[in-house]
Amino acid sequence: AAMRETELKRTKTVCTYCGVGCSFEMWTRGRDLLKVQPQPEAPANGISTCIKGKFGWGHINSEKRLTKPLIRANGAFREAEWDEAYALIARRFNEIKTEHGPDALAFIASSKCTNEEGYLMQKFARAVIGTNNIDNCSRYCQAPATESLWRTVGFGADTGSIADLEASELLLIVGSNTAESHPVIATRMKRAAKLRGQKHIVADLRRHEMAERADLFVQPAPGTDLIWLNAVAKYIIDNGHADMDFIGDHVERFTDYKESLASFTFEFAVERTGLSREELQRIADMIIEADTMCGVWAMGVTQHSMGADTATALCNLLVLTGNVERFGTGGYPMRGHNNVQGASDFGCMPDRFPGYDFVSDDDVRARYENAWGVTLSTNKGLDNHEMVDVVHDGKLKAMYVAGEDMAIVDANAQHVQAAFEKLDFFVVQDMFFSRTCEYADVVLPATPSVEKEGTFTNTERRIQRLYQVFPPLGDARPDWQIHTELARAMGADWHYEHPSEIMAEATALSDLMSGVTYERLAGFKSQQWPVRDDGSGHERLYNDGEFHFHDGNARFHPVQWNEPTDQLDDEYDLHLNNGRLLEHFHEGNLTDESPGIVFKIAQSFVELSPQLAEERGVKAGSTVRLISRRGAIKVSVEVTDRVQGRQLYMPMHGKKNIEAINVLTSSVTDKDTDTPAYKELAVRLEVLEVD
Ligand code: SF4
């Protein structure tokens, strides 16, 4: 063993952070990570990575890792053996199921876990417990984008590949801080602009790096993207620039769409968005002139009470201009977590099985009942936002959350924490003792991506394998193993020895991925779904002009505008926008453990424009309190012209000793998908210390 410790090992893995899906080799000796070595054959990134992929691995050997199951006893946690933890969970789950029925239990799968683990968690909820109460964190981010693509083109995923983004003549980037949130994709966009003259239109509240570099940067008023998107579409139709050949052959409902745009004149758009007529004209002209365009969007579009409708307005515009199926075109919601696409693909949704088959479809249910040897529920399950409300109603008694710090990442955090207090039984599975663990009855220690095998699916539907770099630390176990052992403790006949067996079961049941195998994914090889039996995948979903509807046609989906919620008034007079930083990931549970990263951003801050700072008598480093209609937090001030007027910006990453942004956000959600309207947030500012 001593010999082996000194050996250099090279293992291919996939980044655990964002949806770009960078893959690389890790060079290790014993438990030491010597370096992250990108390889030219990596399909999404080649030789590029960002700071998180290169240096964000301090969590692996962190002293704060959970290495033993914890059981709450007399108000405190004590360490326990796995068998004791499993027996307790099995007993309590069975008691609650017997007394209140299976729908009194609910499950949240992690979008950081592998596809195989997502598959097992939904199977556990459905087959072992008997409920469809299963969801994942795409509810917090791109569920509205998925909805918009379902409405218009049929599949809830990026229509093309990163290569299309690079090849396009024009990128329309709306509410996406690409350079910080999806850095390696941004690198490829910047290269296309520099080398090939690719044009960028950026619409955002904040002047971030992509805005700074854009050919045209516009700052519409918060919550008004739907208006200018519809107004530009109306202009294109009225002036005869719609792609009528494409629409005639491949698209339904053009007349409905055209009529729905009647009120979206430039005049109306100028009045409500604050953009000038010239800016609107310039957007329209650039779209008309471009032979190929991609629409890129992220949380700035989706985290609104009209998130799905705004994303739909963008999809309609892409369809209108024939920019959805050719090389260099398409719609690209940038996926946040490394495997947020995969968690939904593999069935961690309240109404869908793996491959997006409906739980309400009798034939599909029969297929799963046969394979799993159980009778399945026909009730649509709860999404994770609904779960919180149903706990408050007293009908949901137990929850099992894998790897999600719900107590601070859900909007209106106090409301969520109060729900956790009410649960009869709560299981949390995580690598660290997160804020959510404080409410648990049992905490199960899971492993990070580098301590297990499996697959992740990136933003372009690309499935890639990760190989085990290190053995699990202490008694921590991979999530797939925990699910398997817990199912066995509950009497299920589960015997998975390796994730490849789980993938084989999932692909045998789902047409969407029937040709996915571990052999075809060996090393740096990858497959983009849909993957047919012969293993062939798809770089673009619709390049034969066949859309994913029964008639093969795409459709326009008319949408109208409503006022955003949490409006400014005399008391709450500032709009607080929020999002990512390059260096950190979400609530910071992983990146806070990497000294090289924490050093760069030591504390949370709020950005104010120089004008507003002067008006309020604060300067860089001053301490202020931000107060919303729900809560208050203390942060330090950064003065910058990245924001303007009454706009503030704050990173969403909650730090250990600082209250997270979600103390402020509201429980309002997108009306169609229940995604929290994190971006609709009015606050007032109190000055605490000027220096
Ligand atoms: Fe990881 Fe995303 Fe950075 Fe790539 S761009 S290294 S996937 S965080």
Residues whose N, C-alpha, C, O or C-beta is under 5 A from the ligand:
A	BS01	SF4	C15 Y17 C18 V20 G21 C22 T49 C50 K52 G53 H182 P183 V184
